[in-house]
Amino acid sequence: MNWRKLLAPLSAMWWGVTSTRNLLYKIGLFPVKSFKKPVIVIGNLSTGGTGKTPHTVYVLDLLRKNYRVAALSRGYGRRTSGFLVANYDSNARQIGDEPMMFFHRFKNRIVVSVGENRVEAIKELFQRFALDVVVLDDAFQHRALKAGFYILLTDYNELYSRDYVLPMGNLREPRSGAKRANVIVVTKCPPDLSEEEKEKIKRELKLLPEQEVFFSHINYSDTIFNISFNADIRQAEDCHALLITGIAKSDDLVKHAKSKFVSVKHLKYPDHYDFKPNDIKEIIGAYESLPSPKIMLTTEKDYMRLSQEHGIVKKLYYLPISIGIDQPDKFNEIISNYVQKNSRSN
């Protein structure tokens, strides 16, 4: 018997709970707050691994060039609570790894903030800062907020149209939740994805007439970074690599690393993992066991946490990633036009 079928009754219950919740928000029995100024939500229907962080970085970088922008996250995994604004004294334990990465990338060119209550946090941001737009990551299911624009991400290898609600599948809510999206981005696509395949996926997603779909792929940087300096990754191609990850899906990164180094030893931890002293000992032991020449490598997001560990920080490098989007001019124009129209009229 297929093990998924055993979970079907639980999934049916979860489907009922989330559908009822969405309905109560839709008909107004649960309070919903909207804002006059632009608010953009980037999220997914699944439990993670769609590439939300690099897509959020893309949108933040696009908008910061012409607008005063704030990024707002829940701050998953942080040891603090309440509303906080990142500064040069912040660290991942205080604000979470993703917000710390945003601040690491943009410094004071944008406002980076965290808050569990998104509605109250947005109010605080607009009151304290002269902002044109607030961008939220992973808030697609935060129904107490009615954002002005929704970007929904779905993994090319695990389209929401082929998935099921928890626990039978990985969806946080029914597939019908995709109807709230203004733009849908199919992420982690092969760079050479054919137009025929794109059209096939569009038909499968059963889009509304007003919805736009884009396709994105991952770009790996040719430069790796350390606390002291950076280097061309090709200079390390004769190295044995220790790869440390604490992200939802690491298969693509492992495959890329294996194409760049003599060998790869992978230490895989859960997403947003809070590294303990014993974990650092494990990492040091694994690194010391590798033959020379060798390198210790992690993701940029994981580096935000691991860089606080003095025992490894001088040896540790991170590999940044970015995304490439098909029809980037059209995608950029849709996002920019929404912000321009709604920020100038308020």
N, C-alpha and C positions, 0 to 999 in steps of 0.2 A: 504493500500500500504506500502511495505517495505520502511522505510525512506532512506535506503542506495541507492535505485534506484533513488531517487530525486537528489542525489549527483553525480550520474554517469556521467553527462555531464562535471562537473567540474573536476572529476577524469580523464576523457578522455583528457581534456586540459592539466592537470598536467603531465599525462603520455607522451603526445606529447612534452611538454617543456623539461622534464628530458631526454627523449629518444634522442631528437635532441641534447641536451647539451652533453650527453655521446658520441654520434656519432661524433660531432665536435672535441672532445678531442681525440677520437680514430683515426680519419683520419689526425690529426695534424693541423687542422685549429686554434685550441686554443693551446697555448704553454703548454708543459708538461716538468717538471724537474725531472730527476732521479739522484741518487747519487751512487758513486762507493762503498761506505761503506754501511753496512746493515741498512735498515730502515724497521721497522715493523709497520703495521697499524692494530689496533683492532677497530672494529666498527660493525654497524648493518644496515639493510635496513629500519628498523622501526624507529619511532620517539623516542624510549627510552624504558627503563624498561627491558632490556635483561640481566642485570647483568654485564655491561661493566666494572665497577670499580673493583670488585673483580677479574675478569679475567685479567685485566691489572696488578693488584697487583701480581697475580700468575706468569705472564710472567716476570715481573720486578724482582721478587724474584728468579726465575729460572736462569735468565741471569746474575744477579749481582754477583753470586758466582764465575763466571769464566771470566766475561767480564766487561769492563768499559761502563756503561749504562747511558743513559739520557732518562727521560720521558718528553714528550712534549704534552701539552694540549692547547686548545684554552683559557681556563680559564673562562668558562661560568659563568656569574653572577658577575664577579669582577668589581671593580670600577676604575680600571686602564686600560691602553691600551699599546700596543707595546710589545716588548720582555722583559721578566723579568726572573731572576733565583731566585728560592726560597732560603731563608736562615733562620737563627734562629729568625730573627725579622719579618718574613713574617706572614701574617694572611690571612684568607679566603677572606676578602674584597679586598685585594691586588691581590691575585693570583687565587681565586676561591676555592670552597670547595674540589673538587677532587684532584687538585694538592697539596693542603694543607694536605690532607689525605696521599698522597704519601710521602710527606716530613716527616709527623708525623710518618709514618711507617719505613722509610728507613734512615732518617736523611741525613748525608753526604756520605752514602754508594752508592748513585746514584746522578746524577744531575737532579733536578726537575725544569722544565721551562714552561713558557706559552708564547703564541704568536698567534695572529690571522692569520698572514701570515705564514703558516707552512713551505713553501719553504725557505723563508728568515730566519726563526727561525732555521731550520736545518742547513743552511749555517753557521749561527752564532754559533751554538753549536759545529760543527766540527772545526771551526776556533779557538774557545776559550778554548776548552777542548780536551784532548787526549782520544777520545771516540772510542769504538768498534761498538756501535749500538745505534740507537735512536728508541724508542718505542712511537708511537702516539696513543692516545685514541680518539675515535669518529672522525676519519678522512676518513672514507670509501668513502664519497661523495666528498672529497677534490681532484678533478680530476686534478688540476694543479700540483699535486705531483704524481709521479709514484713510489710507494714504491716497495721494493724488495719482500715483503712478506705480505699477507693480511689474517687476521683472522676474519671471519664473525660470529657473534653471532645471534642466533634466539631462541626465547622463546619456550619451549616445548608446552606451552599452546596456543601459538599464532604463529605458524610456518609461515614464510613468504610465503610459498607455498599456504597458505589458506587466505592470506591477500590481500588487494587492496591498490593502491596508494591513497594518500591524495586527497580530504577529505573523500572519501568513505570508506577508510581504514586508516591504520597507516604507510604505506610504503612511504619513502621519494623518492623512485625511483622504476621503474618496477622490478619485480622479476628477470629478466634477469641480473640485476646487480650482482647477486650472482656468476656469472661466473668468476668474477675477483678474487674470494677468492681462496687461496691455501688450507686453512683449514676452515671447518665450525664446529662450536660448538653449539650443541643443549643444551640450558641452562635451569636451574630450573627443571630438570627432577626428578621424584621420584627416591630415592636411589636404589630401587629394580626393576628398569625398566628392562623388560625381553629382551633377545636377539631377540626374535620374533618381539617385538615392535620396537626395534632399526632398524631391517632390513626393516620393514614396512616404517619407517620414511625415511630411506635412499632412498628407491624407490620413495617415494613421492617427495623428494627434487630434483630428476632428476639430479644427480651429473655428472660432467665431469669425464672421466677416471682418470685424475691426481689429483682429489680432495679427501681429506681425511675428514672424519666426526668423531667427538667425542661427547660424552654425559657427561654433568656435572650436579652436584647437589650442593645445598647450605649446608654448615656446619655452625651451630651457635656455637659460643664460649660458654664454660661453665663458663667463667670469664667475669665479667662486670667491667668497668674501670671508675674511677672518677679522677678529677684533683689531688687529694691527695693520693688516694690508689685504690686498686682493691679488688674484692671480688668474691667468688664462687657464682654463680647465685642461687644455691640451698639454700644458706643462706637467700635468700630473697623470698623463695617460699610461705611464709605466708603473703606477702605484697600485698597491692592493688597498682596497677601500673598506672602511667600516661605515656602513650607512645606518643612521639612527632615525627612526620615524615614529611620530605620535600623531598620525593623521588617519582619517577614516579609510582612505583607499590609497595604497602605496605601490600597487603593481606597476603602474606606468613609470613611476620614478625608479623603481628597482630595475626595470627593463632598460631605461635610459642609462643608469649608472653602469650596468653590465656592458653597455656598448662603449663606455668611456675608460674603464679601468681594467687592469689585468684580472682582478677577481673582486667580488663584492661579498662581504659578510653583512647580513642584514639583521639588526636588532629592532624588532617591531613592537611598539607599545600602543595602547589604546589612544584614541583621539583626545587631544587636550590633556594628555597624561601629566600628572604631577610627579616629577621624578624625585625619588627618595634616595638617601645616602647609599643604600644597597644597590640601587640601579646605577648610580655613578660608578660604584666599584665594579659592577658587571661591565660597564662600558669601557672603563680603563683596562680591565683584564682582557676583554675581547680585542681592544686596540693593541695592547702589548703582545698578544699572541700572533699578530699578523707579521709576516716577513717584510723586511724593508725593500724598497721604499714604500711608505704607506701614508694614508690620509684618513682623517676622520671627517665625515660629511653628514649634514642634516638638512632639513628644509628650513626656509626662512622663518616660518611660523614656529617650528620647534626650537629654532635658535633663540627666539625671544625668551624661552624658559631655560634652555640649557646654558645660555651665556652667563647666567647668574651662578653657575657652578664653577668655582675657581679651579677645581682640580682638572678640568678639561678645556676651559675656554680658550687657552692659548693654542691648543691643538685643533680646535673645532672650526670647520668651514661650513658655510651654508650656500646652497645653490638657489638663486632666485628663479622664479618662473613668471611668465606673463601670458596673456592670451592674444590670439589673433582671431578676428571676427570676419566672416564673409560679409561683403557689403558694408565695410566700416563707416563709410561716409553716410549711408542711409541710417545706420544704427545711431551714430553720433548726432545726426540731425534730429531724429525723433526725440532723443533724450534732451538735447539742448533746447529744442522748440518748446517742449513741455515746461522747462524751467523758465525760459524767457517769457513765455506767455503768462505764466502764473506769478512770477516774481515782480514783474513790472506793473502788473495790474493791482498789486496790493501794497 
